[in-house]
Amino acid sequence: MYRSHTCGELRMADVNKEVTLSGWVQTVRKFGAITFIDLRDRYGITQLLFGESLQNELDANPLGREFVLQAKGNVNERSNKNLNIATGEIEIVVSEFKILNKSAVPPFKIEDDTDGGDDLRMKYRYLDLRRNAVKKNLELRYAVGRSTRNYLHENNFMDIETPFLIKSTPEGARDFVVPSRMNPGQFYALPQSPQTFKQLLMVSGYDRYYQIVKCFRDEDLRADRQPEFTQIDCEMSFVEQEDILNMFEGLVKRIFKDVKNIDYTEKVERMSWEEAMWQFGNDKPDIRFGMKINNLVFDKSLFPNKQAVLDEEMFAIPPLGGGGATVLAIAVPGCSEYTRKQTDEITEWVKRPQIGMKGLVFIKCNADGTFKSSVDKFYNEEKLKVIADATNAGAGDLILILAGAEERTRKAISELRLEMGKRLGFRKDNEFKLLWVMDFPLFEYAEEDNRWVARHHPFTSPKPDHIEVMINNNPVIENAAEYLKHPYAAIKANAYDMVLNGNEIGGGSIRIFQRELQEKMFAALGMDEAEQQHKFGFLLGAFEYGAPPHGGLAFGFDRLCSILGGSESIRDFIAFPKNNSGRDVMLDAPSTIDAKQFDELQIKLDLKTPNA
């Protein structure tokens, strides 16, 4: 028997028991003829006391960090208790020990505050995984998965596996492709999601399906992306949008309760895509705080019922961009006392390449009702008050204004809002706020190709009252300059995203389930009949055999875990992640393969550049 108990198990109630522990040596501390060792395993740390009778044996077999050790002895009450750990009131008085395996000196400290950088820890990830901080992340991930499975099982969902070797049907991100040795010159693809399979399962009558499943996308990486990631993938038949929203609000609330012991009892807010874009500057707003964006000048051709806040005379002043610019503002609460140094620092922040603005206008709303701004020579008190009223700014607030091209300015003010929220402590890791964003456009216009692309994916259904608009109109855009006037520009998707603290954690839609409408969707995306049949003939054929109304949703499992764990990177919650170049530095993958494998696959490698 290697162990009778774990290193996190023993308490005062176990005093005088004879036990056997096995684990890794965390620290060795010698005090004359007595040696103390902290022994660690997955469950915790227990102090071992080696008395004088064992010192000769220890001298002959010295212990080092990360040695695998077995120790037998009696549980004793510690004289110097450590109440910071669960086992801190006891220690094991060792009677005999055995070195099960020695360890080289580890390249970094196996501690929460390690001295190892990211690259080093990823190279020796099997050592990094021993650290308590990493272990807690994987325990949280396991808890989220366990809670998910329990909830879905209780609601009659069935866990059904779908294939990883499928047909390449590129939509959005690039596919990872896999050559087939048995079918020379042909390739499988790794699935970006099980989308079409779960729809086929609905056709097959499995009305509540789920998987916690690996997905693969060959795209550029950042903190919240990996080439392989995990989804909580779900689909339901005979449902409308409201059924989906209620079901998966319940899932997230259950996870909150099981994993974080949070009773999320408040109603989950709902917001249209247009509201999100104009009030928060993006389609995944963080609503833990206000500071909504105000559009100070409206294009009357797009917003005929809105009154421009700035008149033509005010709008023409250079600091606010001049004619044709979008002018957006936020009122930052309680910051009118900012110094010149602080406002200059914010101005430099928006000029960074990542934000891309040329400058910033600020207006201080003083406590006495007066105003001080960076554009006093252009704007008198009366005009500054007009802007303050338009932004709902009160005494003590600081108004920040950006102006320029619409898309860049909207993105910039959105980032500025989040940055100010962070600086002011409004974005707390231990505070969670859910939101549904709905009523997305079904299509986006791809200017370079003069055609429509799907905002979500090509299986998303239009809103019920927009189906006839889609069926009865030709998707061809005759005049690229007036694409917004095309009937397809107004079609809304029967789609929904769940947002948590400014992060999209899940998205889905009611699906198309009639062949005619699906063919119309494919045609709008530029696929002729032959291409539709080549890529999706199996799905169109299935719709001929009684496909039920259905819809679903997929959660980003890694991202949900990272938010619950208070981290900005999903890599912290994946056992063996890739780096930002898509490499596994521990395995040194991807790597070359030998000539024999190329011969078997009947593939000849022709690199365009050396070492590509």
N, C-alpha and C positions, 0 to 999 in steps of 0.2 A: 504494500500500500504506500503510494507516494505521499498522500496527505489524508488526514482525518477531518481537517477543517480548512477553510480559506483564510487568507490574510486579512480579511475584513469582517470576520465573523465573531471572534471571541470577545466576551464582555466579563464584567465582574462576577456574573452568575456562574462563569466557567472556572473560577479560581480553584486550584488543586487538581484539575483534570490533567491527565496525561494526553498530549496531542502530538500530531505530526503535521508540520507545515512544509510546503514547497513553493518556491518562487524565485524572484530575482533580487540580488543584493542591490539595494538603493544606496545605502551609505555604510561606511565602516568607521567606528569611533573607538579608539583605544584610550583607556584610562588606567595606566599601570598594568596590573595583572587581570584587569577586567576589560572585555571588549563588548561593545554594543553594535548590533547590526539591525538596520531597518530592512525587513524582507517585504517585497512587494509582489502582488499578483493583480489580476483584473479587479478584484473585489476590495482591495485596500492595502494598508501597511500595518505590520505588526513588529514591535521591537523584540529582538532576541538578546538575551544576556548570556554571554559565554564567560563562565567563571574561571578561576585560577587553574582548576584541574584540566581545562581544555587548551590552555595557552601554548603548551609544547606542540600539540597537534595543529593548532592554528599557525604557529611559526613554521611548521613543516609544510603546511598546505595553506599559504596565505590567500585570503579572499579579496577579490577586486570587484569593482562596480560591474553589475550586470552578470556576474556569475550566477548560474542556476544552482540553488542550494536546497537541500532537504535537511530539516532540523526536527529533532524529537526532544520533548521536555515537558515540564509542568507549567501550568498557567499560574502566574503570581501577580499580586497587586503591586503596581508600580509605586515607588516612593516619590518620584517626580512626574506626576501625571501630566499628560498633554491633552487637554480637552478640545484641541482643534481637530483631532481625528477621532473616529468612532471607537477605535481600539486603544485610545490613549490612557486608559486607566489600568491596563494590564500589560504584562510582558511574559515572554516564555523563557524560563530558566533552562537552558539547553543542556541535555545530558549526552547527546550524541548528534553528530552531523555528518553529511555526505555531500561532496561536491558532485553534482550530476553533470555539469558541463562548465568549462571555463569560458571566459569572454575576453576578446581583445578590448583594449581601451576604446570606448565608444567615441565617435567623432564629434559628439556634442552631448551636453548634459540632458539626461532623461528626466527633465523637470518641467514644471509649467513655465517658468521663466528661463527658457533654454538659451544657450549661446549659439545655437545653430540657425543660419539663415535659411530662407525658403528653399533654395536650390540644394543645399546640403541635406536638409531634412527630407526633401523629396527623393534624393538619391538613396538615402537610407530610410525609406518610409517605414520599413518593418520595425525600425527602432523608434521612429517618431510616433508610431501607433501605440507604443508603450506609455507615452506621456499621459498623465491624467487629463489634461485639457482636451487632448484628441479623443481619448476614451469617452469623455462626457459627450462630445459631439456625436459619436457613433451610437452611444446609448440613447441620445435624444432621437436620432434618426430611426433606430429600432422601435422606440416608443411611438413615434408618429405612424410608422408602418403597421404596428400592432393595433393601434387605435383605429386606423383606417379599415383594416381587414375586419375587425370586430363590428364596426358600424355597418359596413356594407353587407356583411353576412346577416346581420340582424334585419336588414331591409331587403333580403331576398336576392341580392346580387350574387352572381356566380363567377368565380375566378376561372377564366378560360385563356390558355396560352395561344398566341398567334405566331406565325413564322418570322424568323429573322432573315432568311434568304428569300428575297422577293424580287419582283420586277421593278426596274428603274422607271419611275414616272416623275421626273424632276418637276417640282412645284415649289418655288421659294428658294430654300437652301439647296446646295448641291448634295447629291447622294454620295455615300461611300459605295464603291463598286467592288465586287468580288468575282474574279474569273472562275469559270467552270471548266475543270479538267475534262469532264465527261462530255461537254458540249463545246468543243474548241471554237474560239472567237465569240462566245456568248458570255454574258455577265449577269450575276445576281446584283441586287442592291440591298443594302441594309436599310431597314425602315426608318423614315423620319418620324413616323408615328404609326400606330396600328389602325389608322382612320378607316380605310376601306374594309379591312377585316371586321372591325366591330360593326360596321353597317351591314356587312354580309351576315353577321351573327344575328342581327335584328331580323333580317329576311328569313333566317333559319328558325326563328321563333324563340331565341334565348333573350327574353325581353329585358333582363337586367344583367349586364355584363360588366366586369371590371378586370383590370390587371394593374399591378405595380410593375412597370415594364421598362426595359432599356430602349432608348431611341437614339438615332445617330444622324448627325448633320455635319457636313463638311463645310464649316463656316469659320470666319475669323473669331477669335476667342477674346473674352474679357472676364471680369470677376464673376459674373453670373452665367457664364457659358462654358460648356465642355463639349468635345466632339461626341462623347457618349454621355447621356444623362438619363434621368429616370422620371417617368410620369405616373401619376395615378390616373389611369385611363378608364373612363366610364361611359356607358351608353344605356339608354332606356327606350322602350317602345311604348306607343299609345300615350304619349305625354305632350303637353304644351309647355311653353317657356316657364310658366309659373311653377309647374311641377318640378322642373329641373332646379330652379332657384331655391325652392324650399328644401329639396332633398340635400343639396350640397352646402347650403347654409348650415344645415344640421350636422353635416360631416365636419366642417371646420370648427364649429362650436364644440363638438365632441372631442376633437383633437385638442383644442384649447383646454378643456376640462381635464382630459386624461394626462396630457403631457405637461401643462403649465399650472394646473389647478385653478384655472380662470373660468368663472361663470360669465360667459358673454351673453347677457340677457337683453341687451339693447337691440332695437330693430336695425337690420343692416340697411344702410342708406342706398338709394338708387339715383343714378345720374345719367343723363343722355351723353352721348359722345360729344355733341356740340357744346353742351354746358361744360364738360370737362376741358375741352380744348380752349374755350374762350375765358373760362373763369380760373383755370389752373395752368393752361399752356401745354398740357399733355393729356394722353388718354389713360393715365394711371395715377391720378392725383393723390397726394398725401393729405388726407382731410383731418389729421390730428390737430391742425391749426388752421386759422382763417387766412388772412392776407391774400384775398382773392385778387386776381388780375383785372384791371379795368382798361377797357379799350377807349382811349380818349378821342379817337377820330374814327368814325364808321364810314365805310364805303357805301354810299346811299344806294348804289345799284344792287348791292348784296343785302343790305339791311334797310330797306325803304321805310320801315316803321320806327327806326331808331333816330333819335336826335343827336347830331354830333355835339360832343361836349365842347370842343374847341371850335370857335368860329374861323372863318377862312383867314382872317387877319392874324389870329393867334397861331394858327397852324403853319403859316408861312415862315415863322421865325426859325432861323437855321438850327438852333439847339434842339428843336423838336423835329428835325428831319426835312422840312419843306414838303411841298405837294407830293402826294403819292405814297408817302411813308406811312407805315403802321406805327402808332404811338401807344405804348402800353405802360401801365403804372401799377405799383403796389404801395400800400400804406403800411409801413413797418411800425408796430405799436411801441410806444415808449422810447423811441430812439432820437428824438429831436435834439438831445444833448450831445449827440455825436460830435467829436472834434473834427477839425479840418484833416488831421492825420487819418482819422477813421473813415471819413467820406472819400478821401483820396485813395485809401486802401481798397475800398469797394469799387471805385472807378477802375483801378488797375486790375482788379479781379475780373470785371466784365470785359476787359481788353485782352485777356488771355486768349491764345489761339483756340482753346477748347470752347470758349464762349463766343468770341468773334465779333464783339461790338466795338465801335470806335470811341465810345464814351458813355457818360451817364449824366442825367440831370437830377438834382435833388432839391427838395423843398422841405424846410423844417417848419413844422406847425408849432409855434411857441406857446407856452402855457398862458401867456397874456393875450392870445388871440391874434398876434402878429405873425408874419411869415418872413423867413430868411431863405434865400435860394441861391443856387449857382448861376441863375439867369436873371438876377435882379435888374440888370440893365435892359433886359428885354420885356420883363413882365412886372407890372405894378401890383400893389396889394390886392386890388379888385380881381385881377386876372388869376393871381395865385390862389385866391379864395375859390374861384370857379373850379380850378383843378382839385383843390382840397375837398370841396363838396362832392365832386364827381367820384373821388376815390374813397369817400366816406371816412376821410382822415379826421381825427380829433386832435385836441390840444395835446402836445407831447409826442405826436407821431412824426415819422420821417417818410416822406414820399420819394420813391425812387422811380425814375422814368427812363425808358429805353425807346429808341425810334430807329426805324430802318425797314428793310424788306420784311414782309409779313412772316414768313416761315422762320427765318433766322431770329427775328426779334421775339417771336413767341417762344421759341426754344430757349433763348437767352433769359427772358424774364422768368420763365419757369424754373431754370436752374438757379437764378438769383433768389427767387422766392424760397427754394429749398435750402440754399446756403444760409439765408438770413434766419430761416426756421431752425437750422442746426446751431447757428451761433447763439441764438437766444434760448436754446434749450427746449424748443417745442417738439423736437423729434427724439423722443425717449425710447430706448430699446425695450423697456418693460411696459410700454403702453401700446395697445393694439387696436386698430380701427379698420373695420371691413367696409367695403364699398362694392356695389355692382355698377359697372359702366355698360350701357346698353345703347341700342339704336345706332349702331355703327353704319356708315355707308357700306353697301354691299361691294361696290367697285371703287378702285382708284384709277386715275388716268395716268398711263405711262407715256409721257410726252415724247420720249425718244423713239418710241414705236408707234405712236398715235393709235393706241388701243387701250382697252380696259384690262386691268388685272384684278384678281380677287384680293380684297383687304384681309380676309381670313384664309379660307381655302375654297376650292371650287365646289364643295359639297354643301355649303351653307345656303339655307333657304332664304329668300326674301321675306320680309314681313307679309303676312297673309294679304293685306290690301294692296301690296305692290307686285304680287305675282302676275296679275294681268298686264301691268305696265311692262313687265319684262318680256312676257310672251308676245305681246302685240306690237312691240317696237323692234326695229332693226338696230343691232348694236353698233353698226358702222358709224364712225364719227366723221361727218362730212367737212366740218370746219374746226380745225384743231384749236383755234383761238377762242371758240365759243363752246368748248366741251361742257362747261357748267350748265349750259342751256339744254343739253341732251337729256331726254327722259331718264336715261340710266343713271345720271349723276344724282338724282333725287331718291333712288331706290335705297331703302334701308334694309339692313340684314337682320334676320331673326337670331341675333347673336348677343353674347354677353361675356364680359370679363369680370372675374373677381379680383379686386385689388386689396392688398394689405399693406398699410403704411407706405404707400407710394410705389409698391411693387406689384406687378401683375403676377398673381400666383396661380391663376387658372383661367381658362377660356374655353368657350364652346358655342354651340348653336343648335337650333332645330335644323335638321338636315333635309335636303331635297330627297324625296322618295318616289317621284314620278319620272319616268323616262323622258317625257317631252320636256319637262322643265330642266332636267339635268343636261339634256342635249343643247337646250337654249343657253344654259350657263357656259358650257364648253365652247359653244360658238362665239359667245361674247368675249371669251378669252383668246380667240383667234385660232381655235382648233377646227379644222374641217372634219368631215364625216370619217374619213380614213384615219386621221390621227386620233379621233375620239375612240374609234373601234380598236386601234392598235394599243392605246394606253389604258383604256377603261372599258373595253368591250365586256369583260367579265361582270362589271358592276351594272352596266346598262342592261345586260342580259338578265341579271338577277332581278332588276326592277320589273321585268315582265311577268314575274311569278309571285305577285301578291306581296310587295314590300309594305310593311306597316309604317305609319307615321312614327318618327323616332328623332331623338336628339341626345346630346351628351355633353360631356365636359372633360377636360384633362387638366389636372393640377401639375405644376412643376414641383415634383417631390423634393428635389435637392434645394430649390429656392425656398420652399416653405420651411424646410428644416433650418436653413441658414437664418431666416428672419426670426423664427422662434428662438434660435440660439444666439441672437444678437450679433451676427457676423454679416459682413458685406459680401463675402465670397462663398460660393457653393463648394469650392474645393475643400473647405474646412470640414465638410460633412460627407465627403466621399472617401472611402478607405484608400483607394489607389487612384488619385486624380492625375490628369495631364497638366503640364505647365501651359503658359500662355502661347507657346508655339505648337501646342498639340502633341508634345512629346511626353512619353513616360521615361523620365531620366533614370529611374531605377532599373527598368528592363532595357533601356536604350532602344526604345521603339518609337516610331517605325524604323525599320532597318532594311538593308538589302537582303535579297534571297539568292541562293546559289544558282548556278547555270542549269543544273539538273531540273530544278523546279520550273524555270522558264521553259525548258524543253518540254516538260510534261504538260504545261499549260499551252504550248504552241504559241508562245508570246515572245516577241523580240523587243528588247528595250532600246529605245532610240531617244536619249536625252538631248534636249535642245541646247542646254548649257551645261558645262562641267559641274559635277556634284549637285545637280538640281534635285 
